[in-house]
Each structure stands twice: as C-alpha cells, then as structure tokens.
Amino acid sequence: MAGAQPTLQDVMSALGVISGRLTAVEQKLQCLDNMDQRMAKMEKDIKTLWLDLDERVKKG
C-alpha cells in the first residue's frame, strides 16, 4: 500500500531508534565536555609552570 499510514508500533519503533541515537550523541558531548575541562586545567598548569620557570630564570 503506497499511501498507507504508519502504525503506532512503527512510530514507537522509530522513536526508540531516535532516542537511542540521541543518547549516543549526549554521551559523546559529555566526553567532549570532560576533555574540554581537562584541557583547561592543563593550560592553567602549563601557565603556572611557565611563570615559575620564568621567575627562576630571572633570579638565576
């Protein structure tokens, strides 16, 4: 049947697939957020080390 309407079962199945995909995307975004936080901390640590090194060079 070319113009048949999808059944509720078809709609629920499609929504389940969409929900699964959204969950996967949310997990990937969470990983990216965690990575962003780690990079920000690492940048802060590098700046601190750089300033400490610069002070030691100026004293020495």
N, C-alpha and C positions, 0 to 999 in steps of 0.2 A: 504494500500500500504506500504509494508515493507521498501522499499528504497526511499521513496518519500522525496524530498527536502522541508524544511520548507518554508512557505510563508513569505513575507515581514512583514505581520501582526504578524506572530508567532515570528519573530526575534525582532520586535519592542516591542512586549509584554514582551519577555524575557529580553530585555534591560531595560524596565521600572521597572521590578522586581529587576534587579541587581542595578539599580540606587537607588531605594528605600532602598535596603539593605546597599549600600554604605553610603547613607545619615544617616541612623541609626548608623552605625559604626563611622562616623565622629562626630556625636553628643555625643556618648559615649566617644570617645577620647577627645573631648573638655571638658567634665565633669571631666575626669581623669586629664587633664592638669590644670583645675581650682583647683582641690583637691590638686595637687602637689604644686601649688603656695601657697595655704593656709597652707599646712604643712610646707613649707619652712619658711613662715612668723612666724608660731607658734614656730618652732625650734629656730628661731632668738630671738623671745620674751622670750622663756624659758632660752636661754643662757644669755640674758641680766638680767633677774630676778635672775638667779643663781649667776652671777657675783656681782650683787648688794647685795644679801644675804651674799655672801662670804666676801665682804668688811665690812658689818655691824658686822659680827661675829668676824672678825679680829680686828675691832675697839673696840668692846664691852668687 
